[in-house]
C-alpha cells in the first residue's frame, strides 16, 4: 500500500497509527485487520483499491502495529469506540465501506450494528464472529498470572502465519516479529482472547440483516481457523449477503488473493457495473 507520510491520531485510549492513500474525493474504504496482524496485512490490497480511485484508511488497532498498547480491556466496546473516534479524527463524514479481515470482520460487523449511519457496506474476509474450527476454551489462559505466563511462552507460536505462499508467510512473520518488539503486544492479544467474542456474535450479524446493510463475504476451504460452516451460518443470519468460498486460499486470503477482495469492494460500492 503506497501510503502518505507516517500518520498518527490521538484518541481517547492512546495514539493510533494509520495508513492513508488514494484520492481525497474518492469513496472511503476502511481496512480493519485481525487478531495478531496490523495494517501491513493490506500491503497488497491497498494499492489495488487506491488505483481504483478509493480513499483508503488502514488503522492499526490498539496493541498492534505502531499504535499504542493501552492497558485496557480489549473487548468489542473498545474497538467500536476506537473506530468511531478514528473516523471522526481523520474527517470521514459520509458512510464508509468497511473491509474486515479475520477478527477485523467481527469488529466491522459489530461497529456497523451500532453505527449504521456511518457504514455503507461491509466486506468480510475469513471473518471470525460466527464459528471457529475449534470451540474457544481459554483454559489456563483465563487464570490471572498463570495464564499470563503460559501466554508469554505460547503466544509467539500462535501469532505466526501458516500461509502456503512463502512470500506472504515470510512477510507476515517478519512484520509480526517487528510489532512484537513493542512492549504490550502480547498482553493486548491475551486481553482480546479473554474479552472479545471471536465466535457467537450472531446477534450483531442479524442486526445488519435487519438494517439492510450490504454484506459481501469471502471464505476459504483451506482455512484452519474458520471452517466453511461459517459461510452457512452467515447465509442464515444475513440471507441477502453475497458469499463466495475459494479452494486455493488459506486464512491469509487477503494477502494471497487481494484482487478477489478488491473485486468484492467494487461489487459492493458499484453494484451495477
Order of alpha helices (4+ residues) and beta strands (2+ residues): beta-beta-beta-alpha-beta-alpha-beta-alpha-beta-alpha-alpha-alpha-alpha-beta-alpha-beta-alpha-alpha
